[in-house]
Protein backbone atom coordinates (compact mmCIF):
# COMPACT_ATOMS: atom_id res chain seq x y z
CA UNK A 1 0.00 0.00 0.00
CA UNK A 2 1.36 3.40 -1.01
CA UNK A 3 1.54 6.02 1.73
CA UNK A 4 0.68 9.56 0.74
CA UNK A 5 2.08 12.52 2.66
CA UNK A 6 1.84 16.15 1.51
CA UNK A 7 0.66 15.05 -1.94
CA UNK A 8 3.62 12.70 -2.50
CA UNK A 9 3.20 8.93 -2.70
CA UNK A 10 5.85 6.83 -0.97
CA UNK A 11 6.69 3.32 -2.11
CA UNK A 12 8.81 1.20 0.24
CA UNK A 13 9.38 4.33 2.34
CA UNK A 14 10.85 6.39 -0.55
CA UNK A 15 9.18 9.32 -2.31
CA UNK A 16 8.04 8.18 -5.74
CA UNK A 17 5.46 10.41 -7.43
CA UNK A 18 2.96 13.22 -6.89
CA UNK A 19 -0.33 11.59 -5.95
CA UNK A 20 -2.50 13.74 -8.24
CA UNK A 21 -0.25 14.98 -11.07
CA UNK A 22 0.35 13.47 -14.49
CA UNK A 23 2.84 14.72 -17.06
CA UNK A 24 1.34 14.73 -20.54
CA UNK A 25 2.88 15.47 -23.94
CA UNK A 26 0.23 17.08 -26.14
CA UNK A 27 0.75 17.26 -29.89
CA UNK A 28 0.63 20.85 -31.15
CA UNK A 29 -2.42 20.33 -33.37
CA UNK A 30 -4.46 19.30 -30.27
CA UNK A 31 -3.76 22.51 -28.38
CA UNK A 32 -6.06 25.49 -28.22
CA UNK A 33 -4.67 28.44 -30.16
CA UNK A 34 -5.47 30.94 -27.41
CA UNK A 35 -2.97 33.15 -25.58
CA UNK A 36 0.51 31.66 -26.24
CA UNK A 37 1.98 33.48 -23.21
CA UNK A 38 -0.30 31.63 -20.79
CA UNK A 39 1.68 29.20 -18.59
CA UNK A 40 -0.91 27.99 -16.06
CA UNK A 41 -4.66 27.70 -16.13
CA UNK A 42 -7.34 25.09 -16.58
CA UNK A 43 -7.56 22.29 -19.13
CA UNK A 44 -9.97 24.17 -21.40
CA UNK A 45 -7.37 26.97 -21.76
CA UNK A 46 -4.93 24.57 -23.44
CA UNK A 47 -6.49 21.29 -24.59
CA UNK A 48 -8.72 20.64 -27.61
CA UNK A 49 -12.39 19.75 -27.14
CA UNK A 50 -11.68 16.18 -28.25
CA UNK A 51 -9.02 15.69 -25.58
CA UNK A 52 -11.23 17.31 -22.92
CA UNK A 53 -14.06 14.94 -23.86
CA UNK A 54 -11.76 11.91 -23.55
CA UNK A 55 -10.34 13.12 -20.23
CA UNK A 56 -13.88 13.61 -18.90
CA UNK A 57 -14.80 10.06 -19.87
CA UNK A 58 -11.67 8.57 -18.26
CA UNK A 59 -11.24 10.66 -15.11
CA UNK A 60 -14.45 12.57 -14.38
CA UNK A 61 -17.29 10.06 -14.94
CA UNK A 62 -18.10 11.83 -18.21
CA UNK A 63 -18.43 15.25 -16.58
CA UNK A 64 -17.02 17.57 -19.27
CA UNK A 65 -17.43 20.65 -17.07
CA UNK A 66 -15.23 19.08 -14.38
CA UNK A 67 -12.60 18.02 -16.94
CA UNK A 68 -12.46 21.56 -18.38
CA UNK A 69 -11.65 22.96 -14.92
CA UNK A 70 -8.74 20.61 -14.13
CA UNK A 71 -5.62 22.66 -13.31
CA UNK A 72 -2.82 22.41 -15.86
CA UNK A 73 0.53 24.10 -16.46
CA UNK A 74 2.99 24.24 -19.33
CA UNK A 75 6.49 23.02 -18.58
CA UNK A 76 8.27 23.20 -21.95
CA UNK A 77 8.01 22.33 -25.64
CA UNK A 78 9.97 19.26 -26.73
CA UNK A 79 11.69 18.52 -30.03
CA UNK A 80 8.69 16.49 -31.27
CA UNK A 81 6.32 19.50 -31.53
CA UNK A 82 4.64 18.56 -28.27
CA UNK A 83 3.83 20.79 -25.32
CA UNK A 84 4.82 19.07 -22.08
CA UNK A 85 2.30 19.86 -19.36
CA UNK A 86 1.43 18.85 -15.82
CA UNK A 87 -2.25 17.96 -15.39
CA UNK A 88 -3.67 17.91 -11.87
CA UNK A 89 -6.19 15.07 -11.63
CA UNK A 90 -8.90 14.52 -8.99
CA UNK A 91 -7.75 13.21 -5.59
CA UNK A 92 -8.06 9.45 -5.37
CA UNK A 93 -7.33 8.90 -9.07
CA UNK A 94 -5.45 5.67 -9.72
CA UNK A 95 -2.43 7.50 -11.10
CA UNK A 96 -0.77 4.65 -13.02
CA UNK A 97 -4.06 3.53 -14.58
CA UNK A 98 -4.91 7.13 -15.48
CA UNK A 99 -1.47 7.71 -17.02
CA UNK A 100 -1.81 4.60 -19.18
CA UNK A 101 -5.34 5.54 -20.24
CA UNK A 102 -4.39 9.16 -21.05
CA UNK A 103 -1.47 7.97 -23.18
CA UNK A 104 -3.99 6.20 -25.45
CA UNK A 105 -5.92 9.39 -26.25
CA UNK A 106 -5.39 10.66 -29.79
CA UNK A 107 -3.26 13.80 -29.56
CA UNK A 108 -1.40 12.81 -26.39
CA UNK A 109 2.08 11.49 -27.16
CA UNK A 110 2.64 10.08 -23.70
CA UNK A 111 1.47 10.40 -20.11
CA UNK A 112 3.29 9.41 -16.93
CA UNK A 113 2.98 10.06 -13.20
CA UNK A 114 4.84 13.20 -12.12
CA UNK A 115 7.86 11.57 -10.53
CA UNK A 116 9.58 13.04 -7.50
CA UNK A 117 13.26 13.55 -8.22
CA UNK A 118 13.30 11.67 -11.52
CA UNK A 119 11.82 11.74 -14.99
CA UNK A 120 11.88 9.37 -17.93
CA UNK A 121 12.05 12.24 -20.42
CA UNK A 122 15.70 12.55 -21.56
CA UNK A 123 15.04 15.89 -23.29
CA UNK A 124 13.84 17.39 -20.01
CA UNK A 125 16.89 16.05 -18.17
CA UNK A 126 19.25 17.53 -20.78
CA UNK A 127 17.37 20.85 -20.90
CA UNK A 128 17.80 21.35 -17.13
CA UNK A 129 21.62 21.12 -17.37
N, C-alpha and C positions, 0 to 999 in steps of 0.2 A: 504494500500500500504506500503510495506517494504521500509525503507530508508536505503541506503547503504552509509557508510562513511568509508574510509580507508580499504575497503575490508570486512567490518563487516556489516551484516544486522541487523537493529534495528526493533523490533516489539513492538508497544506501547511505544516507546521511550527507550526501554531497549535493550542492545546488546544481540543478540540471536545466530547467527552462522556466520561463514566465508562464504562470498557470492560465492566463487568458489572452496571450498574444501569439499571433501567427504571422510569420514573414511571408509575403506573397510577391511574386514577380508577375506584373501585369503587362501584357503586350500593348504597345503604344496605341494600336487601333481599337483597343477596348477601354481607353481612358476618355473621360469627358474632356472636351476642349475648352473648359472654362479658364479661369485665372491661372496662368502658368506659374505665378509667383507664390501661390498658396502652398504651404508646407504641411499644415495639419488641418483637420476638419472632420467631416463625417463621410461615410462611404459614398453617398450620392454626390458629393463634391468632386469625386475622382473617378468612380467606377461606372461603366456603361450600365444601361438598364438591364441588359441580358445577364451580366454578372450579378447585379443586385438581386435579380429574380432567382438565380441559382443559389446565391448565398442565403436568401430568405428560406428557400425550400430546405436547404441542408442544416442551417443553424438556428432558424427562428420560427420553426413550425409553419412556414409559408407566409409569415407576417412580413410583407414587403416594407411597410412603414418602419418596423423595428430594424430591418436590415439596412435601410437607408441611413439610419441614425447611428450606426456603429462607428465609433471613433477610429480614425485612420491617420497615418502620417507617412509622408514621403521620406525615404532615407537617401537614395541615390538612383541614378540611371545607369544600368549596366551596358556592356558592349553588345548586347543582343537586342537593343531597342526595347528594353523592358524597364518599367519603373518599379523599383524595389520599395515595398511599403510594409508597414507594420499595422496589421488589423487587430483591433481589440475585440474579442469575441465575448459572448455572455458568460458570466461566472458559471462554473459547473460543466462547461463544454468539455467533451472528451477530446483533448487537444491533438492527440496523434491521429485519431479517427478523422477529426475535422480537417487536419492538414492534408491527409490523404485524399479526402473527398474534394476539398478545394482545388487540389492539384489536377483533378480530372475535369474541371470546368473549362470550357473553351475560352481562350483569352488569358488564362493564368498559366504561366510557364512552369512554375513550381510553387509549392507552399510547404513550409516547415515550421515546427514550434520555434519560438524566439528563444534560442539557447542563451544560457547565462555563461559568459566567458568564452564561448566558442561559436563558430559558425561553419557551415559546410560550403559557403560561397567563397571560392578562392579570390574572385575579383574584389570582394569586399575586404578580405584580409590584406590583399596587396594595396588597395586604395588607402587603407588606414596608415600604411608605413610612410 
